[in-house]
Amino acid sequence: MRFTMFNGGRLGLIHEDRIWDLTSLLESESTGELGGSMLDLIRNWEDVRPKLEGEDLTELPELTISDVSLEPPLPLPGKIVAAPVNYMDHKQEMNVKGTIADLGVFLKASSSVIGPGDVIEIPYNDRRTDQEGELAFVIGKTARRVSASEALDHVFGYTCLLDISIRGQEDRSTRKSFDTFTPIGPWITTKDEVGDPGGLDLRCWVNEELRQEANTRDLIYGVPRLIEYASSVMTLYPGDIITSGTPAGVGPIMDGDRVVVEIERVGRLEVGVSGKQATSSPKQGVSETLGSR
Ligand code: MN
């Protein structure tokens, strides 16, 4: 199943070009804790899922996707855990020494999330801002020190993610946490529809240019290992997002660009780019005294 948020915080179930509004259904069955939000759906998924599968959807409000305003499918995730250098070809293009095995994971600010059709705001007109197309997943069950073999039990579903980044020497959490720097969507596809996350084609375009073309089988830490590793550091809660890292082909984006990331069996996310708010940066982001730590 594919779920998203739309029209001012309503919860939608998507099938082909139709969207069913689940908001009232969930509220009517809610004890107060189960609201219409995606997080409530995720937290209560084991109870809600059989109801949805048995529900006659024709009794619910039904709309056409093109008539609604899609929003980020998970507007304010608890945290966004991200993987640096998790494809060998990206390591080579960035000319860096370590991989995720050396670097660990980093965090992106939850406030950087935007959704389909939204616009990435370039912060600085004198710095390079790049696109990074990535497979991301949403945690469904609390995970603390889980093994790779049990990891996928803790996944709710998958979504496309753009890990937008300025280049330079600041910490990753700074360079990748500007407002609008984490487009996700266009929906969350439940894991049963995706199957093995270790064999998905991923493509990313900027305008007509195909910049990234990869398969998630080439991830250094695949999804299970990522969960094993991240959950050995921090407890993962329902609604947390983990993004798996980007393959080769990152490059600058500019005012007026359209960025698309498409992942097999997951979805196709498109956003715009604006440089109209860009200012000069407080630093050039390069310091010889800092070196390449
Ligand atoms: Mn990335």
Residues whose N, C-alpha, C, O or C-beta is under 5 A from the ligand:
A	BS01	MN	A83 E132 D163 G245 T246
